[in-house]
Amino acid sequence: MEGIVIKSIEYKEKSKLVYLYTPFGMKGVKALDAAKTKLGFVTTLNWVEFEATDSKLPTVIEYSLKESFYSLYSDLSKVGVLSPMLDLLLHLEDHVNHKRIFSFFQRIMVALRDTKDPYYILSLFLVKMLAVYGVRPELKGCVLCGGTRIVHFSILEGGALCDSCASFHDKNYALYQAFRSLYFTNELEEQELPISYKELLDAIYSYYLVHANIKLKEYHL
């Protein structure tokens, strides 16, 4: 099995409990003598292949390191976006398509490691993951009437509003453009967005809270 280490905690003397995100969801395993023989396995953000015992609390038998993303911790701006991303993974339910999400998350980690714009990667990840939580925004037409003359993105309504349905004060077309650009892109390369990251991420966080009842961990610009 393969997985990316999300966190590890102390467990009985020299052992650790290691939580990995895998193509089958979040898995917890026990690593004996972790400090000496399994240091690479317990290191957060290491992508590993491993074999474990078949038990209620599996014990890792052997492992190999596929790739490490631990270097992200040396960049404070990237550390700031890791917390909400990992937090969102921990909220996932068992029934979702973990194989597809794992592949996407692995690509996101590579993009985050290589980028000079971590807040774009965070925004992209959070917007793409809305569909996983069943709360994808309506972006192809007005969420209320289906109209196409879009002038605003409404967090409360869950998507685009046209000029007929938006109030006089609701004219945040730039927010709609940003959501649409991030949701429909198939690429991970940075694009210029017509809105500040603070305004965009505040809106994304509010959207998760309103529609998925998830209060994500803080990000730091």
C-alpha positions as CSV (number, residue, x, y, z in Angstrom):
1,M,0.0,0.0,0.0
2,E,1.1,3.6,-0.5
3,G,0.3,6.7,1.4
4,I,1.4,10.2,2.4
5,V,2.1,10.7,6.1
6,I,-0.3,13.2,7.5
7,K,0.8,13.1,11.2
8,S,2.4,10.9,13.7
9,I,2.1,10.8,17.5
10,E,4.0,9.2,20.4
11,Y,2.8,5.7,21.4
12,K,4.2,3.5,24.2
13,E,7.9,4.1,24.7
14,K,9.7,4.3,21.3
15,S,6.7,3.6,19.1
16,K,4.5,6.0,17.2
17,L,1.0,5.9,15.7
18,V,1.3,7.1,12.1
19,Y,-1.7,8.4,10.1
20,L,-1.4,8.3,6.3
21,Y,-3.7,9.4,3.6
22,T,-3.9,6.5,1.1
23,P,-5.9,5.6,-2.0
24,F,-8.3,3.8,0.4
25,G,-8.7,6.7,2.8
26,M,-7.0,7.6,6.1
27,K,-5.1,4.7,7.7
28,G,-3.5,4.5,11.1
29,V,-0.6,2.1,11.7
30,K,1.8,1.5,14.5
31,A,5.5,2.0,13.9
32,L,7.8,0.1,16.4
33,D,11.2,1.6,17.3
34,A,10.3,4.5,15.2
35,A,13.2,6.8,16.1
36,K,15.9,4.3,14.9
37,T,14.4,2.0,12.2
38,K,11.4,3.9,10.8
39,L,12.4,7.5,10.8
40,G,11.4,8.0,7.1
41,F,8.1,6.3,7.7
42,V,7.0,8.6,10.5
43,T,8.2,11.8,8.9
44,T,5.2,14.1,8.0
45,L,4.6,14.6,4.3
46,N,6.7,11.6,3.3
47,W,5.1,9.5,0.5
48,V,5.8,5.9,1.2
49,E,5.0,2.4,0.2
50,F,4.5,0.0,3.1
51,E,3.4,-3.4,4.3
52,A,1.6,-3.8,7.6
53,T,0.2,-6.7,9.7
54,D,-3.5,-7.6,9.3
55,S,-4.8,-6.6,12.8
56,K,-7.1,-4.1,14.5
57,L,-4.1,-1.8,14.9
58,P,-1.7,-2.8,12.1
59,T,2.0,-2.7,12.7
60,V,4.2,-1.6,9.8
61,I,6.5,-4.4,8.8
62,E,8.6,-2.7,6.1
63,Y,8.4,0.4,4.0
64,S,10.2,2.3,1.2
65,L,10.3,6.1,0.6
66,K,8.8,7.1,-2.8
67,E,9.2,10.9,-2.4
68,S,9.5,13.4,0.4
69,F,7.6,16.7,0.6
70,Y,9.1,17.5,4.0
71,S,11.1,20.3,2.5
72,L,7.9,22.3,2.4
73,Y,8.4,23.0,6.1
74,S,11.4,25.1,5.3
75,D,9.2,27.8,3.6
76,L,7.0,29.6,6.1
77,S,4.5,30.7,3.4
78,K,4.0,27.1,2.4
79,V,3.7,25.9,6.0
80,G,0.8,28.4,6.3
81,V,-1.2,26.7,3.6
82,L,-0.5,23.1,4.6
83,S,-2.6,23.2,7.7
84,P,-6.0,23.8,6.1
85,M,-5.2,21.4,3.3
86,L,-4.4,18.5,5.7
87,D,-7.3,19.5,7.8
88,L,-9.7,19.1,4.9
89,L,-8.4,15.6,4.2
90,L,-9.1,14.6,7.8
91,H,-12.7,15.6,7.3
92,L,-13.2,13.2,4.4
93,E,-15.8,10.4,4.8
94,D,-15.1,6.7,3.9
95,H,-17.5,6.6,0.9
96,V,-15.7,9.2,-1.3
97,N,-13.4,8.3,-4.2
98,H,-10.2,8.2,-2.3
99,K,-8.1,6.8,-5.2
100,R,-8.9,9.9,-7.3
101,I,-8.4,12.3,-4.4
102,F,-5.1,10.7,-3.5
103,S,-3.8,11.1,-7.0
104,F,-5.0,14.8,-7.0
105,F,-3.4,15.4,-3.6
106,Q,-0.1,13.9,-4.7
107,R,-0.1,16.3,-7.7
108,I,-1.0,19.2,-5.4
109,M,2.0,18.4,-3.1
110,V,4.3,18.4,-6.1
111,A,2.8,21.7,-7.3
112,L,3.1,23.3,-3.9
113,R,6.7,22.2,-3.5
114,D,7.6,23.8,-6.9
115,T,5.5,26.9,-6.8
116,K,6.3,30.4,-5.9
117,D,2.7,31.2,-5.2
118,P,1.4,28.8,-2.5
119,Y,-1.9,30.7,-2.0
120,Y,-2.9,29.9,-5.5
121,I,-2.3,26.2,-4.9
122,L,-4.3,26.4,-1.7
123,S,-7.2,28.2,-3.4
124,L,-7.2,25.7,-6.2
125,F,-7.2,22.7,-3.9
126,L,-10.0,24.0,-1.7
127,V,-12.3,25.0,-4.7
128,K,-11.7,21.7,-6.4
129,M,-12.5,19.7,-3.2
130,L,-15.9,21.4,-2.9
131,A,-17.3,18.7,-5.3
132,V,-16.0,16.0,-3.1
133,Y,-18.0,17.3,-0.2
134,G,-21.2,17.5,-2.4
135,V,-21.4,21.3,-2.3
136,R,-20.0,22.3,-5.7
137,P,-21.0,25.8,-6.6
138,E,-23.3,26.6,-9.5
139,L,-21.0,28.4,-12.0
140,K,-22.5,27.7,-15.5
141,G,-25.6,29.8,-14.9
142,C,-27.6,31.7,-12.3
143,V,-28.2,29.5,-9.3
144,L,-31.7,30.9,-8.9
145,C,-33.1,31.2,-12.4
146,G,-30.5,29.7,-14.8
147,G,-29.8,33.0,-16.5
148,T,-26.4,33.6,-18.1
149,R,-25.8,37.4,-17.6
150,I,-23.7,36.7,-14.5
151,V,-22.7,39.7,-12.3
152,H,-22.1,38.2,-8.9
153,F,-21.1,35.1,-6.8
154,S,-23.2,34.5,-3.8
155,I,-21.8,32.4,-0.9
156,L,-25.2,32.1,0.7
157,E,-27.0,31.0,-2.5
158,G,-24.1,28.7,-3.5
159,G,-23.1,30.1,-6.8
160,A,-23.6,32.6,-9.6
161,L,-26.3,35.2,-9.7
162,C,-27.5,37.0,-12.8
163,D,-28.2,40.7,-13.2
164,S,-31.9,40.0,-12.6
165,C,-31.5,38.0,-9.4
166,A,-28.6,39.9,-7.8
167,S,-29.4,42.9,-5.6
168,F,-28.1,46.3,-6.4
169,H,-25.2,45.9,-4.0
170,D,-24.3,42.4,-5.2
171,K,-21.9,42.9,-8.0
172,N,-18.8,40.9,-7.1
173,Y,-18.1,39.6,-10.6
174,A,-14.4,39.1,-9.8
175,L,-15.2,36.6,-7.2
176,Y,-17.3,34.6,-9.7
177,Q,-14.5,34.7,-12.2
178,A,-12.0,33.4,-9.6
179,F,-14.2,30.5,-8.5
180,R,-15.0,29.6,-12.1
181,S,-11.3,29.8,-13.2
182,L,-10.2,27.6,-10.3
183,Y,-13.0,25.1,-10.5
184,F,-12.9,24.3,-14.3
185,T,-9.2,24.4,-14.9
186,N,-7.4,21.1,-15.5
187,E,-4.0,22.5,-14.9
188,L,-2.1,23.2,-11.7
189,E,0.1,26.0,-13.1
190,E,-0.7,29.4,-11.6
191,Q,-3.1,31.7,-13.3
192,E,-3.7,35.4,-12.6
193,L,-6.8,35.9,-10.6
194,P,-8.9,39.1,-10.6
195,I,-9.1,39.3,-6.8
196,S,-6.8,39.3,-3.8
197,Y,-6.1,36.0,-2.1
198,K,-7.4,37.4,1.2
199,E,-10.8,38.1,-0.3
200,L,-10.9,34.9,-2.2
201,L,-9.8,32.6,0.7
202,D,-12.2,34.4,3.1
203,A,-15.0,33.6,0.6
204,I,-13.9,29.9,0.2
205,Y,-13.7,29.5,4.0
206,S,-17.2,31.0,4.4
207,Y,-18.5,28.7,1.6
208,Y,-17.2,25.6,3.4
209,L,-18.7,26.8,6.7
210,V,-22.1,27.6,5.2
211,H,-22.5,24.6,2.9
212,A,-20.4,21.8,4.4
213,N,-20.5,22.9,8.0
214,I,-16.7,22.7,8.1
215,K,-14.6,25.4,9.9
216,L,-11.1,25.0,8.3
217,K,-7.9,25.8,10.2
218,E,-6.6,29.3,9.6
219,Y,-4.3,30.2,6.8
220,H,-1.7,32.9,7.2
221,L,-1.0,35.4,4.4
